[in-house]
Every structure is written in structure tokens, then in C-alpha cells.
Amino acid sequence: MKTLYENIHQEIIDQCREGNQKAQFQLYKLYYKPMYSVCMRIINQPAEAEDVMQEAFLNAFRNMESYKNEVSFGAWLKRIVINRSLDHLKKKRVKLEEISEKTAQIPDYQMELKEVNMEAIKNAIQQLPDGYRVVLSLYLIEGYDHEEISEILGISNSNSRTQYLRAKNKLRELLKDKEIYSYN
């Protein structure tokens, strides 16, 4: 038997299950900023991210009975937001680059961070091709491993790893002029 997760907002969640619109708005206010950030990291277009996030909330509110308190409500909602964001990209036909299993390993250069300029890093991530940005975001920011990413995106584990390595290399290239890395 799975252990039930105790949410700090359980009362609001229970009211949402009963269809209480005020409770739904309260829950929306509690979670919309982090969920919008998740959408933006995947979709990279503010208006589209806003639309997808709102669709994800509507989907969550319509399916509250499927939330079984096995994980935090935020984790459950985040999974819905990620799935909706990826569905949106698929509709736009964002193609994740198929990579041959025989592709040579991309060297992972040793580097040291000279100076952290978070704005430069965020801007560089936004410039990545969609496929690279999605894998990088899911791995580094959302905390998924390559096996989970491969299941979510419908690609092989090695494709996920290679996309991630290529994203890191592209980031290095984009950040090289910013002088925040020194290579060893």
C-alpha cells in the first residue's frame, strides 16, 4: 500500500475536488508562478506558455479525482504541466533530433565557472534549439533522469543523453564570448 502524501493545502485541494471555484482560484494563485516557469523553460514563448499553463490547470481541476495524494500536489500538477507543454511542442512539430546509436561520444570538456552571470545563462538556454532546450530543462532544471526523459519524449535513452551533451556544448559555444567559462 502506498503512503499518502500530506499536503499543506489539503483543505483547498479537497474543496477543489468538490468543484469549489474559489478554492480552484486559490490553488491557481498558489501554483501559477512555478508552473508558468516550467512552461516557459519548455515552450520559450510567453503567450503560448501562459495558454498551455492555463490548459494544464483546467485539465488538473477536471481530473482532481485522479490525484491520489501519493506525491505532493505540486509534483502531480507539474507533471501535467510538463506533459501539456510537450504535447504543445509536438503539435508544433518540434522535432527532437534523431541520433544514431553509433554516434561518436561527444567529449565533455572540463571547465570551471569564472563568474556566474545567470542572465547570460538564461538567455543562452532560450537560444538553444527546442529539442536541446527541452532535454536540458527536463534534466537540469526539472530533475528528471535520462530514462524518464526518454519515456516522456518517446526517444531512446542514448538520444536523451546525446541531446543533453549537445545542448551543453551549444551552451558553451553561446557563452564562450561572455567569458564565464575557462576550459581545462
BALOBA-1460 file (C-alpha; in Angstrom, 3 decimals):
// residues 184
<rec num="1" residu="m" x="0.000" y="0.000" z="0.000"/>
<rec num="2" residu="k" x="1.340" y="3.417" z="-0.950"/>
<rec num="3" residu="t" x="1.832" y="6.067" z="1.681"/>
<rec num="4" residu="l" x="-0.407" y="9.084" z="1.268"/>
<rec num="5" residu="y" x="1.275" y="12.453" z="0.988"/>
<rec num="6" residu="e" x="0.159" y="15.125" z="3.445"/>
<rec num="7" residu="n" x="-0.238" y="18.421" z="1.588"/>
<rec num="8" residu="i" x="-0.118" y="21.715" z="3.446"/>
<rec num="9" residu="h" x="-3.020" y="22.869" z="1.255"/>
<rec num="10" residu="q" x="-5.071" y="19.678" z="1.655"/>
<rec num="11" residu="e" x="-8.232" y="21.532" z="2.656"/>
<rec num="12" residu="i" x="-8.102" y="23.630" z="-0.537"/>
<rec num="13" residu="i" x="-7.389" y="20.508" z="-2.608"/>
<rec num="14" residu="d" x="-10.409" y="18.760" z="-1.079"/>
<rec num="15" residu="q" x="-12.614" y="21.773" z="-1.872"/>
<rec num="16" residu="c" x="-11.334" y="21.713" z="-5.471"/>
<rec num="17" residu="r" x="-12.345" y="18.060" z="-5.715"/>
<rec num="18" residu="e" x="-15.869" y="19.188" z="-4.827"/>
<rec num="19" residu="g" x="-15.799" y="21.750" z="-7.660"/>
<rec num="20" residu="n" x="-15.416" y="24.851" z="-5.470"/>
<rec num="21" residu="q" x="-14.314" y="27.598" z="-7.876"/>
<rec num="22" residu="k" x="-12.979" y="29.873" z="-5.131"/>
<rec num="23" residu="a" x="-10.740" y="27.044" z="-3.943"/>
<rec num="24" residu="q" x="-9.615" y="26.434" z="-7.533"/>
<rec num="25" residu="f" x="-8.662" y="30.096" z="-7.860"/>
<rec num="26" residu="q" x="-6.817" y="29.906" z="-4.535"/>
<rec num="27" residu="l" x="-4.873" y="26.848" z="-5.704"/>
<rec num="28" residu="y" x="-4.153" y="28.577" z="-9.021"/>
<rec num="29" residu="k" x="-2.709" y="31.595" z="-7.175"/>
<rec num="30" residu="l" x="-0.509" y="29.308" z="-5.084"/>
<rec num="31" residu="y" x="0.964" y="27.415" z="-8.047"/>
<rec num="32" residu="y" x="0.741" y="29.562" z="-11.185"/>
<rec num="33" residu="k" x="4.192" y="31.194" z="-10.950"/>
<rec num="34" residu="p" x="6.237" y="27.987" z="-10.643"/>
<rec num="35" residu="m" x="4.071" y="26.239" z="-13.251"/>
<rec num="36" residu="y" x="4.472" y="29.163" z="-15.661"/>
<rec num="37" residu="s" x="8.247" y="28.901" z="-15.184"/>
<rec num="38" residu="v" x="8.106" y="25.208" z="-16.084"/>
<rec num="39" residu="c" x="6.109" y="26.032" z="-19.243"/>
<rec num="40" residu="m" x="8.486" y="28.819" z="-20.237"/>
<rec num="41" residu="r" x="11.537" y="26.585" z="-19.909"/>
<rec num="42" residu="i" x="9.963" y="24.129" z="-22.329"/>
<rec num="43" residu="i" x="7.949" y="26.327" z="-24.706"/>
<rec num="44" residu="n" x="10.041" y="29.520" z="-24.615"/>
<rec num="45" residu="q" x="7.182" y="31.744" z="-25.848"/>
<rec num="46" residu="p" x="5.418" y="33.780" z="-23.108"/>
<rec num="47" residu="a" x="1.916" y="33.888" z="-24.614"/>
<rec num="48" residu="e" x="1.961" y="30.215" z="-25.591"/>
<rec num="49" residu="a" x="3.370" y="29.229" z="-22.191"/>
<rec num="50" residu="e" x="0.560" y="31.146" z="-20.478"/>
<rec num="51" residu="d" x="-2.075" y="29.372" z="-22.609"/>
<rec num="52" residu="v" x="-0.563" y="25.933" z="-22.035"/>
<rec num="53" residu="m" x="-0.265" y="26.552" z="-18.300"/>
<rec num="54" residu="q" x="-3.927" y="27.555" z="-18.077"/>
<rec num="55" residu="e" x="-4.963" y="24.485" z="-20.086"/>
<rec num="56" residu="a" x="-2.943" y="22.352" z="-17.670"/>
<rec num="57" residu="f" x="-4.719" y="23.893" z="-14.675"/>
<rec num="58" residu="l" x="-8.119" y="23.294" z="-16.298"/>
<rec num="59" residu="n" x="-7.117" y="19.718" z="-17.008"/>
<rec num="60" residu="a" x="-5.976" y="19.270" z="-13.399"/>
<rec num="61" residu="f" x="-9.200" y="20.732" z="-11.996"/>
<rec num="62" residu="r" x="-11.305" y="18.476" z="-14.247"/>
<rec num="63" residu="n" x="-9.333" y="15.434" z="-13.103"/>
<rec num="64" residu="m" x="-8.875" y="16.112" z="-9.392"/>
<rec num="65" residu="e" x="-10.256" y="12.665" z="-8.569"/>
<rec num="66" residu="s" x="-7.160" y="11.142" z="-10.200"/>
<rec num="67" residu="y" x="-4.911" y="12.873" z="-7.660"/>
<rec num="68" residu="k" x="-4.435" y="10.174" z="-5.016"/>
<rec num="69" residu="n" x="-2.069" y="12.003" z="-2.610"/>
<rec num="70" residu="e" x="0.780" y="9.611" z="-3.497"/>
<rec num="71" residu="v" x="3.031" y="12.598" z="-4.290"/>
<rec num="72" residu="s" x="2.768" y="16.272" z="-3.445"/>
<rec num="73" residu="f" x="0.049" y="18.164" z="-5.284"/>
<rec num="74" residu="g" x="2.749" y="20.387" z="-6.803"/>
<rec num="75" residu="a" x="4.591" y="17.372" z="-8.245"/>
<rec num="76" residu="w" x="1.340" y="15.981" z="-9.683"/>
<rec num="77" residu="l" x="0.443" y="19.339" z="-11.228"/>
<rec num="78" residu="k" x="3.979" y="19.837" z="-12.555"/>
<rec num="79" residu="r" x="3.770" y="16.512" z="-14.387"/>
<rec num="80" residu="i" x="0.518" y="17.659" z="-16.031"/>
<rec num="81" residu="v" x="2.135" y="20.986" z="-16.994"/>
<rec num="82" residu="i" x="5.191" y="19.243" z="-18.471"/>
<rec num="83" residu="n" x="3.033" y="16.793" z="-20.431"/>
<rec num="84" residu="r" x="0.831" y="19.619" z="-21.766"/>
<rec num="85" residu="s" x="3.922" y="21.639" z="-22.718"/>
<rec num="86" residu="l" x="5.440" y="18.694" z="-24.562"/>
<rec num="87" residu="d" x="2.120" y="17.985" z="-26.310"/>
<rec num="88" residu="h" x="2.074" y="21.618" z="-27.423"/>
<rec num="89" residu="l" x="5.574" y="21.291" z="-28.876"/>
<rec num="90" residu="k" x="4.601" y="18.068" z="-30.649"/>
<rec num="91" residu="k" x="1.620" y="19.833" z="-32.229"/>
<rec num="92" residu="k" x="4.016" y="22.482" z="-33.484"/>
<rec num="93" residu="r" x="6.085" y="19.610" z="-34.826"/>
<rec num="94" residu="v" x="9.205" y="20.437" z="-32.858"/>
<rec num="95" residu="k" x="11.453" y="17.628" z="-33.864"/>
<rec num="96" residu="l" x="13.842" y="16.087" z="-31.430"/>
<rec num="97" residu="e" x="16.885" y="15.245" z="-33.442"/>
<rec num="98" residu="e" x="17.155" y="11.507" z="-34.023"/>
<rec num="99" residu="i" x="20.634" y="10.363" z="-33.234"/>
<rec num="100" residu="s" x="22.224" y="7.175" z="-34.391"/>
<rec num="101" residu="e" x="23.237" y="4.704" z="-31.710"/>
<rec num="102" residu="k" x="26.629" y="4.675" z="-33.449"/>
<rec num="103" residu="t" x="27.201" y="8.395" z="-32.935"/>
<rec num="104" residu="a" x="30.643" y="9.022" z="-31.524"/>
<rec num="105" residu="q" x="30.783" y="10.213" z="-27.965"/>
<rec num="106" residu="i" x="30.903" y="13.957" z="-27.685"/>
<rec num="107" residu="p" x="33.767" y="14.989" z="-25.414"/>
<rec num="108" residu="d" x="32.669" y="16.508" z="-22.138"/>
<rec num="109" residu="y" x="35.293" y="19.179" z="-21.596"/>
<rec num="110" residu="q" x="36.347" y="20.020" z="-18.110"/>
<rec num="111" residu="m" x="35.553" y="23.607" z="-17.346"/>
<rec num="112" residu="e" x="35.400" y="25.984" z="-14.472"/>
<rec num="113" residu="l" x="32.840" y="28.656" z="-13.956"/>
<rec num="114" residu="k" x="34.640" y="32.006" z="-13.863"/>
<rec num="115" residu="e" x="31.754" y="34.231" z="-12.973"/>
<rec num="116" residu="v" x="28.121" y="33.340" z="-12.682"/>
<rec num="117" residu="n" x="26.017" y="35.591" z="-14.855"/>
<rec num="118" residu="m" x="22.617" y="33.979" z="-14.568"/>
<rec num="119" residu="e" x="21.004" y="36.314" z="-17.084"/>
<rec num="120" residu="a" x="23.558" y="35.326" z="-19.745"/>
<rec num="121" residu="i" x="22.928" y="31.649" z="-18.997"/>
<rec num="122" residu="k" x="19.119" y="32.063" z="-19.170"/>
<rec num="123" residu="n" x="19.416" y="33.926" z="-22.474"/>
<rec num="124" residu="a" x="21.723" y="31.257" z="-23.886"/>
<rec num="125" residu="i" x="19.299" y="28.487" z="-22.860"/>
<rec num="126" residu="q" x="16.475" y="30.334" z="-24.646"/>
<rec num="127" residu="q" x="18.601" y="30.412" z="-27.815"/>
<rec num="128" residu="l" x="19.029" y="26.634" z="-27.881"/>
<rec num="129" residu="p" x="17.090" y="24.670" z="-30.496"/>
<rec num="130" residu="d" x="13.795" y="23.454" z="-29.000"/>
<rec num="131" residu="g" x="14.825" y="19.791" z="-28.761"/>
<rec num="132" residu="y" x="18.050" y="20.621" z="-26.936"/>
<rec num="133" residu="r" x="16.316" y="23.126" z="-24.637"/>
<rec num="134" residu="v" x="13.589" y="20.643" z="-23.678"/>
<rec num="135" residu="v" x="16.024" y="17.846" z="-22.762"/>
<rec num="136" residu="l" x="18.351" y="20.243" z="-20.921"/>
<rec num="137" residu="s" x="15.443" y="21.753" z="-18.972"/>
<rec num="138" residu="l" x="13.937" y="18.395" z="-18.062"/>
<rec num="139" residu="y" x="17.315" y="17.059" z="-16.922"/>
<rec num="140" residu="l" x="18.959" y="20.012" z="-15.193"/>
<rec num="141" residu="i" x="16.052" y="22.114" z="-14.030"/>
<rec num="142" residu="e" x="13.157" y="19.694" z="-13.546"/>
<rec num="143" residu="g" x="15.366" y="16.880" z="-12.211"/>
<rec num="144" residu="y" x="14.308" y="14.030" z="-14.498"/>
<rec num="145" residu="d" x="16.861" y="11.345" z="-15.350"/>
<rec num="146" residu="h" x="17.547" y="10.241" z="-18.928"/>
<rec num="147" residu="e" x="15.352" y="7.162" z="-18.607"/>
<rec num="148" residu="e" x="12.371" y="9.305" z="-17.557"/>
<rec num="149" residu="i" x="13.112" y="11.852" z="-20.299"/>
<rec num="150" residu="s" x="13.257" y="9.105" z="-22.916"/>
<rec num="151" residu="e" x="9.828" y="7.847" z="-21.775"/>
<rec num="152" residu="i" x="8.309" y="11.342" z="-21.684"/>
<rec num="153" residu="l" x="9.628" y="12.341" z="-25.118"/>
<rec num="154" residu="g" x="9.400" y="8.944" z="-26.793"/>
<rec num="155" residu="i" x="13.104" y="8.827" z="-27.661"/>
<rec num="156" residu="s" x="15.832" y="6.382" z="-26.703"/>
<rec num="157" residu="n" x="17.896" y="6.787" z="-23.572"/>
<rec num="158" residu="s" x="21.020" y="7.363" z="-25.684"/>
<rec num="159" residu="n" x="19.200" y="10.053" z="-27.699"/>
<rec num="160" residu="s" x="18.333" y="11.828" z="-24.462"/>
<rec num="161" residu="r" x="21.950" y="11.697" z="-23.310"/>
<rec num="162" residu="t" x="23.274" y="12.871" z="-26.664"/>
<rec num="163" residu="q" x="20.730" y="15.703" z="-26.906"/>
<rec num="164" residu="y" x="21.797" y="16.761" z="-23.413"/>
<rec num="165" residu="l" x="25.513" y="16.678" z="-24.302"/>
<rec num="166" residu="r" x="24.873" y="18.611" z="-27.499"/>
<rec num="167" residu="a" x="22.817" y="21.157" z="-25.564"/>
<rec num="168" residu="k" x="25.691" y="21.614" z="-23.102"/>
<rec num="169" residu="n" x="28.183" y="22.007" z="-25.957"/>
<rec num="170" residu="k" x="25.928" y="24.530" z="-27.703"/>
<rec num="171" residu="l" x="25.588" y="26.416" z="-24.408"/>
<rec num="172" residu="r" x="29.376" y="26.515" z="-24.080"/>
<rec num="173" residu="e" x="29.590" y="27.884" z="-27.599"/>
<rec num="174" residu="l" x="26.959" y="30.544" z="-26.896"/>
<rec num="175" residu="l" x="28.586" y="31.505" z="-23.595"/>
<rec num="176" residu="k" x="32.177" y="31.449" z="-24.844"/>
<rec num="177" residu="d" x="32.076" y="35.128" z="-25.784"/>
<rec num="178" residu="k" x="30.638" y="36.004" z="-22.387"/>
<rec num="179" residu="e" x="33.873" y="34.795" z="-20.738"/>
<rec num="180" residu="i" x="32.173" y="32.951" z="-17.928"/>
<rec num="181" residu="y" x="33.976" y="29.666" z="-18.615"/>
<rec num="182" residu="s" x="37.617" y="28.735" z="-18.740"/>
<rec num="183" residu="y" x="38.472" y="25.385" z="-20.309"/>
<rec num="184" residu="n" x="40.918" y="22.919" z="-18.767"/>
